[in-house]
Amino acid sequence: MRELMLGLRLLFGSGRGNRVRFALMTLGSSMGACCLAIMLTIPGILAVQDGRVAARQPDSPHSGATAGLPLWLERADPYGSHVLTRVFMARGPTAVVPPPGLKAIPGPGEVFVSPSLRELLGREPGLAHRLPGREAGLIGPQGLARPDELVAYVGTNRDDLPDGRRAAGFGHDSAPPPALDPSALDSLRFTMACVVLLPLVVYLSVCARLSAAERSRRLAALRLIGMSIQEVQRVNAAETVAAAGLGAVLGLGEFWVLNQLAARVGLPGFTWYPGDGALSASTLVACLAGCPVLAWFVGRASARKAAANPLAVRRSAVQKAPSSWGFLPLLAGSGIAAGYCVAGATGHVPDGSFLPALLIPSSALLIGFGLVAALPSVSRFFARRLARSTRSLALSLAMRRNEAEPGGVLRVSAGLVLLVFVTSLAQGVLIQFDESIRNSSPLQSYDMPYDQLTAGQRKSLEQLPGVRGHVITLQASLVGASEWAEAPDVVVATCAQLRAVVAWVGDCADGQPIRLWDGDGYTGGPDFAGRKILLSSKTGQSGAQLTVPERVVRYRALDSIGLGIQPVLVPPSVLPTDARPGWGRYVLVSASDPDTVRQVLDGIGRIGPTIEVTPEGVNPTDFQEFAVVRTLLTVGMVLGLVIAVAAFVVAATDRAVERRSQVTALSLLGARPRTLRAVQVTQVVLPLTVGLVLAVVVGRVAESGYLVYCQGATFWDGEGLPVLLVGTLAVIVVAALGALPLVGRRIDPELIRRD
């Protein structure tokens, strides 16, 4: 306690300069605490949203009379990067509590929509075809996961929901899948931690070490008058802890204001209600305790030199060369990532077992820590070589300063170097998510249960604008074999219809069954030629019986449209008009551009609103998940950029203030202001450039290692490199411009009076 009080008395009794420095440390810590609170609150927001989705799920009846319970049927359709959720409900004699956000279950012809869906219906009138009925009201916030969620409750008759579930209530059944898959959430947490936390630690350390040289001289004086090493460290830590603690409180206030503003404006692809972003107990503890604890350790570490060797500090002795042990984590992390790159290049991709899943995150953390630890040694090496070989006065002065104070390079450049490194990791995560949802096929298929469609509906579907063809796929069984025996699939279509849904077909002739063979796909399995197969029927009829033909026609399928294993093409005349075959699928095909897909889905919704439609290769939940991940990673990158730029500005300004005595001495010796500005820019930009180049190289290695680990189609990200290089160049230019005003025109000899 005595050291704490002494530290505070030195703080407030050492003049206006120290009080200004304390205010800057407090403001810097507040921004860091605010960024930390933002990152820690995001999982809580997602959990609250998942809870509201779970609260509107129907509770299945357990016992008793269930015939009079309301019927419930949900359909989820893709709409751009959003999911359009349509819930069809039919009242029954038994009254139940309506879903959250509704005052009553909608009656036939009534439609309750979310506010965002009402706005969308005003811009897209064709969307109303999927919602038969008239708008009767809005869904309340307690029934929506997010303000921009597209949800509609459509009232209908019980006869229109033959496949509907009986609902005894809402909110007590098993919860639906979360907004983010657990694996996606883990990837997001890891990337956000790298993007935000690594630069944040550097930034808080920079704020805690403002005026480090001046404070070291003051602490050395305390040591020389008799204080012990531990007491000197505690005196310095008291000031940093006070600034960090006050800054953490201010940062939480800043977060509250930002949460209120951002929740009302929203982010592209991710919105939330203000109450969702309330600070949890764990977030409060992390901010109010984590920032002061970090400041305590930084304060003790920064005072170690002054406490251990006070005479060297007071006499400005030459600093000790940085240790080469900092290269060890950098080499270890880069070696792990490079090993994955070699495995991907040679075709020996590791599986997703526990060890690879542990190595990739470990390599990223090792590389990030190694970049920071090795930066002073790398900068000192290049500074020494350039200072010996150059004939330029400005370059020689700048390099000699970096050689003498390699630790100053770390404070100025570490945040921006880490930002460039984690940008590569973020690019890899986005590539992996984009590959998982992207439909690379030129055609889009729409899979529907055949037995849910009438003959009139099928005819109307075939005539929809944008539809280029259709086929019927059926499952068959071998006559005389067990029901589990492998059998060929059956495709009911003409040759023209087949050509509309595949990439290429050989010599196809109508009027007779043909065996299809995909030359690029599955070619194994038994030969079914001459075997009899039976098409089962749901109408009580015996079903059609066919003989697998000998003739084979080769074709090449598209990725998004599969016709099964060794399919048999049969003419449509084989299937009766009123047949209801078992396990039959009716497949429409259109172009895969978003406008055509939306037009076809609107048409299907007009013809059969309750039909279960599966757009193959287009999972609406995946699109929404990707939009959330992309938005949150963008938020993380913005936070990382703000933190890194703030760390650079604070460290560069503080370093320039500390060097005022040297600049004044050089001015009195005759150095021109132009030369001094060149020295200032060079000693900031050159080590920063070296660090950024190193970050780009190891960042690309780490990104490629991550992509190889994910086992996607892309191992080497060529498209992201130009963006990364342009961003790196922009960082260097901004750093150079930011260093220009740090050398003034006025010469103050008082700064070197003591020297």
N, C-alpha and C positions, 0 to 999 in steps of 0.2 A: 504493500500500500504506500510505503514511503517513496518508492521509486515512481509509482504512478502519479502521486501528487507532485513530485519534482518534475516529471516529464510534462505535466500540464502547466506548471508554473513557468517552465522554460518556454513552453509553447506560447502562452499569452503574455509573457513578459519580455519577449525578445524582439519587439518591434513590429511594425506594420508588415514587413516582408514575410515574417513567419506566419502571421495571421492570415495573410493572403494565400500563402502556400497551404495552410491548413484548410482554408475554404476550397481551394482547388482540389485537394485530396478528398475532401468530403463530397464535392460534386462528382468527381470521377468515380468514387466508390458507389454513389447513388445510381449512376448510370449502369455500372456493372451489376448492382443488385437488381435493378429493374430488368435488365436483359436476362439475368438468371431466373427471375420470377416468371418471365414470359416463357422460357423454355420448360420450366418445371410445371407450368399450369396447363400446357397443351394436352398431356395424357389425361388430366382430370376433365378437361372439356370434352374429350372424346368419350370418356366413361359416362359422363352425365347424359350425353346425347344417346349413347347406346341404352341407357336406362329408360329414357322416354320411349324409345322404339320398343323395348321389351314390355313396357306398361300397356301398349296398345295391342299386344298379341292376344289372340283368343284363348280362353281357358276351356279345354275339352271337358265334357261332362264325365263324371266318374260313376255315378249310379243313379237310379230312379228314372222317372219318365223324361225322355229326351226328345220326343217327337215334336213338341211345341217350341223348342228352343230356336232362336234366330240362326239363319245360315250365313256363312261367311266364306268368301273366296277372294284371294289376293292375286293380283297380276302385276309384275314388275317389268317395265319396258325401258329400253334405252332411249334417252332424249339428249343428244349431244353428250356432254360429260356428266349429265345428271341422270337420275333414275326417276321415272314416272311410276308411282305406286298407285294402283287402282284397286280399291277394296269394294267388292260387290257384296251387299248385305240385303237379306230378306227377313222381314219381321215374322214373328210367330206368335201363337197364343200366349206363350210364356214370356213375361217381361224380364229383361235383364238390364243391368247397368250399362249404359252406352260406353263406347271407347272414350278415352281421355280426349278432350277438345270438342266433344259433341254433347249437346243437351239431350238428344234423343236419337235413336237409330233411324236413319232416313227411310222414308216410305217409298213405294214404287214411283219412279220418275223424278225423285229428288236427288240432288247432287250437292254435297258439301265439299268445298275445295279449300286448299291452303291459299294464303294471300299471294304467294309467288305464282301459283298456278293460275289464279284469277288474272294476274297481269300478263302471264304468258298466253292465256286464251284470247286476250284482247289483241295481241300481236300475231298470233297464229290461229286463225279461226278453224283451220282443218283439224286441229287437235281435239275439237269438241266431238268429233266422230267417235273417239274412244270413250266418251263419257255420255252415254245416252240419258237424257233427262234435262231438267232445268235446274239452274243454280238456286239452292235454298238457303245458303249461308256459308260462313267461313269456319274453318277449323281453328280452335284456340291454340295458343302457344304450348300448352301442356300436352297437346297431342302431336307435336311436331318435334323432330330431332333438331332441326335447324330452321332459321327463318326463311331460307331459300329452298326448303324441301318441297318437292312437287308431289302432293298427296291428294287423293280424291276418294270420298266415300259415296258410292253410287247405290241408291235404293232400287230394288227390283223385286219381282215376284219369286216365290219359292220354286215354281216350276222351271224358272230360268237358271236355277243353280242345282242341277242334278249332282254335281261333284262337290257341292259346298260342304264345309265343315260346320257342325253344330257348336255354338259358342254359349257356354254357361256363364261367362263373364270375361273380363279382360285383365291381363297383367299378371296372371298366376301360372302360365304355362312356361315351357322352356324358352329361354331367350333366343332371339335370332342371331345369326352371325354378326360380330361387331363391325363397325364402320371400317376398321382396318384389321386385316388378317394379322394374327399374332406374329407371324414371320415378318410381315411388312412393318408392323409396329416396332419390332426389334431392330430392323434395319434403319427405320426412321430415328429411333432413339440413339442408336450408335452414331449415325451420321450427324444428327443435331448436336450430340455431345462433342464430336470432333469439330464441327463448324463453329459452335458457340463457346463451349467450355474451354477449349485449348486457347483461343485468343483472349477469352475472358480472364483466365489465370495470368496470362502475360500482362494484360491491361491493368488488373488490380495490383500486380507486382510493380508496374511502372508508377502507378499513382502512389503506392506506398513508399516509393524511393525518390520522390521529388526532392530536389536540392540535396542529393545524396552526398556530394562533396562537402558542402557547407555543414551539413549535419554531422558528417564523419569528423570534421575538425572540432566541432563542439563536443562530441562524445569523447574524442581523444583527450580534450582538456579535462573533462570529468574524470577520465581514467588516471590522468597524471596527478590530479589533486587527491587521489586516494581511493576512489571507488573501485570495487571488484569488477571482474569481467561480467559476471552474471547481473550485477546491479546496473552496469552500463547498458547491457542488452535490454534489460527490463525498462529502463528509462526511455530508450528509443522505441521499444514496442508499445509503450503506453500511448505515445502520440499517434502512431499508426492505427492502433486499435480504436482509439477515440474517434479518429476520422472515419474509419471503416464502419464502426457501429452507428454513428450519426448518419453516415451515407446510406447504410442499409435501411434505416427508417425512412429517410427521404426517398430512396429508391422504391420502396413499397408504395408510398404515396404516388410517385410518378406512374407506377404500374396501374394503380386504381384508375387514374385519369385516362391513361392509354386504353385500358380495357373498356371503359365506358364509351370512349370515342370510337374505337375500332369495332366494337360489337354493333354499334348503330350503323356504321358505314359498311362493314364487312370486307372480306378479302375475296378475290376471284377464286371460286371453287371451295371456299371454306368460310362459313359464317357461324355465329353462335349468339346466344342471348347473353346480356351482361352478367346475369346471375351465374351462368356456367363458368365464368372465369374467376369466381371467388377464390381467394387465397386459402389453401388448405393448411392444416397444422404442419405437415411435413415441409411445405414450401416456406412457411414462416420461419421454421427452425433452420432450414438450409440457408436462408438469406440473413436472418438476424444473428445466427451463430457461425455460419460458414465463412462469411466475409471477414468478421473480426478475427476468427481463428487463422485464416490465411494471412491477414495483416500481421498477426502476432509472430508467425514464423518468418515472414518476410522481414519484419522489423528486427527480430533477433539476428537473422542471417546478415542483414545489411550492416549491423553494428559489430559483427564479429571481428572485422579487420581493425576497426578503431579501438576496440577493447583489447585485442591481443597485441597489437604493435602500435601504440599511440604516437611514438616518435616518428615513425615512418609516415603517418598521416599528417602530422603537423608540419613535417619538412617536405611533403609532397614527393616521397620516394617513388622510384620507378615501380610500376605494377608488375606483379609476377605473371609470367606467361601462362595463358590458359592451358588447362590439362587436355591431353589428347584422348582421355577416356570418353569424351563426349561423342567420339566417332563410333564407339562400340554399339549403342542402341540403333544408330542410323544404319550401320552395316548389317546388323542382325535383322532389322525390319525389312530393309531393302532386299536382303538375301532371301527371306521367306517369300516376298512378293515376286521376286525374279524367278524363284523356283516354280511358282504357279505359272508364270509366263512361259517358261521352258516346257512345262507339262502340257500347256495348251498348244504350243507350237508343234510338239511331237505327237500330239494325239493321246496323251496319257493323262486325261483330266481326272483329278481325285474325286472321289464320291463325297456326298454330303454327310459324312460321319462326324463324330464328335471332335476328333483332332483337327480336321480342316476347318470346321466351324469355329474352333478356338484360335487357330493360327492367323486367320485373316484379320480379325479385330486386333489381335495382339501386334501384328505387323504394322498396322496403321498407327497404333498408339506409340510403338517403338520409333517409327519414322518421325512422327510429330515431335516426340521428346528429343530424338537425336538431332533434328534440324535446329532446335533451340540450343542444345548443348554444344553442337559442333560449329555454330555460326561464329563465335569469337575466334576460334582457331583458324577457320577458313579465311575470315577477314584479315587476321593478322598475317597469315601466310602470303596472301596476295598483296597486302599493303607493303610488306617488307620487300617483296620482289619488285614492285613498281617503284618504290622509293629509291631503290638502288639503280634502276635502269633509266628513270626519266630525267629529263633536263628542264622540265617545266617547274617553276617555282610553286605555283598553286597546287599542282598535283603532288609535288614532293612534300609540301607542308601538310596537305590533307592526309597523305598516306602515313607520314610520321606520327600524326596525331592518332590515327586509327591503330597504328602499331603500338603506341604507348598506352592507349586506353581501349583495348579490345572489348571490354565490358560495355562501353557506351554503344557500340554497334548492336549488341544484343537488345538493349532497351529500345533503340529506335526501330530496328528492322524486324524483330521477332514476330510481332503481330501480323504484319503484312505478309511475311514469308509463310506463316502458318495458314493465312487466308488463302493464298494461292494453292497450297498443298491440299487443303480440304475441299477446294473447289473441284479438283479432279475427282475426289471421292464422291462428291455430290453428283457429278456428271455420270459416274458409273452406276450409282443407285437409280438415277432417272432412266438411263438406258435399259437397265434390267427390268424396271417396272413397265416401260413402254413396250418392250418386246413381249411381255406377258399378256398384253391386251390388244396389241396391234393386229389388225386383219390385213395381211399382205396380199391376199387374193384379189383379183379384179372383180370377182363375183361375190354376192352375199346371198346366203340361203336362209330360209325361214321354215323351221321344222314345226309341224303341227300334228296332233293325233288324228289319224284318218277317221276314227269312229266318232269324233266330235263334230264332223262336218256332214251336212246334208248335200245331196247332189246339186241343189241350187246354189249353196254356198261355194262349193268347189268351182262351179262354172263362173260365179262372180269373181272369185279370187283369181282365176286364170286371166280375166279381162282387166285386172287392175292396171292403171298406168304405171309404167316402170318395170313390170314383170316381163321377163324375157323367156320364161319356160317353167315347167313343173314336171316332177316325177313322183311316183309312189313307190316307197320301199317297204317290203314285207319280209317277215321272218317265216321260214318254212321248216318242216320237219321231214326226215327221211322215212319213207314208208317201210315198215317192218323193223325199224331200229328204235332204240329207247329215245325218250323225249330229250335226253341230255346229249345225244350224239350230235357231233358237228354237222351242220347242213349249210348249203349255200344260201345266200340272201337272194331275194327276188326284186327286180326293178321293173315296174310296170310303166312303160313309156314307148313312144315311137322313136325311130332313129332321129328324127328332127328334134324331138324333145330332149333326147339324150345329148345331142350335139350342143344344145343350148346350156347345159349344166356342167359339161366337162371341157377340158382343154383341147382334146383331140380324140377322134374316133376313127377307126379303120373302115373297111368295107362293110357297112351295115346295111341290112335289107329288112324291110318291114314284112309282117305277116307270119313270122315263124320265130320260135325262141332261139336265142343265141347266148352262148357263154361269153362273158366279158373277162378280159385278162389285163390287169394293170401292169405294164412293163416296168414302171418305176416304183411299184408298191410291193404288196405281199405276193409272193409266188410259190410259197410252200403249201403244205397241207395235202389231204387226200384228193384223188381225182374222182369227181362225182359224175363223170360222163356215163350216161345210160342208167343212172339211178333214178328212182321215182321219188318225187317230193310232194308234200301235201301242204296246201295253204289253209290254215285254220280259219274259222269264221265265228263271229259272235252272234250271228242271226239264227243259229240253230241248224243251219245247213251243213252238209258234209264238207264243203269247201272244194276248191279246184285241185285236181291232181295233175302233175306235169312230169314229163320225163326230161332229165337234164340232157341237152343236145351235145353232139360231138363237136360241132363247129365252134371255133373260137375266133373272136374278134378282139384285137388289142385296142386299148384306149389309155388315155392319160388323164387322171383325175386332178382336181384342184385341191389345195390344202384345206379349204373351208367346206368342201362338199365331199363327203365320203359315201360310197355306194355299197360298202360291206366287203366281205371276203368272197372272192370268186363269184361275183353276182351273175345271175341269169336274167337276161333281158327278155321279157315276154310282152306281146302286144296287149293293148288295153282291152281288147275284146275278151280276153281270158277272164277278166274280173267283172262280175255282174254289176249293173248300175246301183242296185240297192244293197250291195254286199257291205258287211262290216267286219273286215278281216281282223284277226287278233294281232296285236303288236304292229299295226300298220302306221306308217308315217307319210304325211302329205307334205312335200317339199316344194316351196316356191323359190325361184331364183331371180335376182335382179342385179344391177350394177352395185358396186360397194361404196359409191360416193355418199356422203352423209345426207344430201338432199333427197336422193332416190330412196335410201333406206327409210328416212322419215316419212316420205310419201307413201311407201308401201305399208308401213306400220299403221299409218292413219287409215289407209284403205281397209286393212284387215280389221281394225277396231270398229269401222263402220259396218262391216258385214257380220262380224261375230265378236262383240265386245268381250265376251268371257272365254274366248278360245285361248288355250295355252299355246303361246308362240315362243319358240326358242330361236333367236337369231344366232346361227352357228358362228362361233368365233367372236361374238360380240356379247360379252357379259356386262350388263349394265352396272353391276356392283363393282366390277374391276375398273370400269371407267371412272366411277365416282371415287374409288379408292386411289386411283392414279392422280385424279385432280386434287384430292386432299394432300397426298404426299408431295406433289409438285408445289402446291401452295405453301405447305409448311417448310419444305426445304428452301423455298424462296425467302420465306420469313427468316429462316436460320441464316441464309447467306446475307440478307440485309443486316441482320443483327451482327454477324461476324464482320461485315464490312464496316459498319459503324464503330464497332469495338476496335478493329485493327487501325482504322484511320484516326480514331481518338487516341489510341496508344501512341501512334506515330507523332501526332501533333503535340501531345503532352511531352513525350520523351525528347523530341527534337527541340521544342521550345525550352524545356528545362536544361538540356545540354548546352544550348546556345547561351542561356543566362549564366550557367556555370563557367563558360569559357570567355566571359566578358573581359576578365583580366588578361587572358592571353591575347585576345583580339586587340585590346587597348595597347598592350605592349608592342604588338606588331605594327599598329598604326603609328605609334610614337617612333618606331624604328624606320618608318617610311613606306610601309606597305600601303598600296592604294586600295580604296574601297572595292574596286572591281576585282582585285586579286583576292581580297578577303571573302567576297561573295562567292567567287569561284572555289575557294577552299571549302567554304561551308557546304556548298552544293555537292562538291566532289566527295567530301568525306561522308556525306549522307547517302548519295546515289550509288556510288561504286560498290560499297559493301552490300547495299540493298539489292543491287543488280546481281551480284554473285549469289546471294541467298535466294533470290527469286528464280534464277536459272537452276540452281540445285533443287528448289522446291518443284519446279516444273518437271524435271527429269524423274525424281523419285515419286512425284505425284502420278505421273503417267504409268510408272511401273506398278504402283499400288492400285491404280484404277484397273489396269489390265489383269492383275492378279485377282481382284475382286470379281471381274467379269468371267474369268476362267472358273473361279470357284462356283459362281452361279450357274454355270453350264448352259448359258444361253447361246444364241446364234452369233452374237458379237463378242469377240475377244479383244479386238484392237479398235479403239475409238478414234478414227481418223477425222471425223467431222468436228469433234469437240476441241481438237488441238488448236485450230486457228482462233477460236473464241478465247481459249485460255491464253494464247500468246498476245492477242490484242488487249485482253484485260491486264496481263502482266505489264505490257508496255504503258498502258494508261496509269497503272500504279506508279511506275518509275517517273513518268512525266509529272504527275501530281506531287510526288515526293520532291522532285526538283523545284517545282514552283513554290511548294510550301517552305522550302529551306531558304529561298531568296530574301524574304524580309527580315530574317533573323540576325542580320548584321546591320547595325544602324550607322548613320553618318556622324553622329556626335561622339567626340572623344572625351571620356571622363577620367582624368589622371587619378582621381580618388580611388578608382578600382584597383590600382596597383601601388597605392601608398604604402601598404604594409610590406609588399615584396621589395 
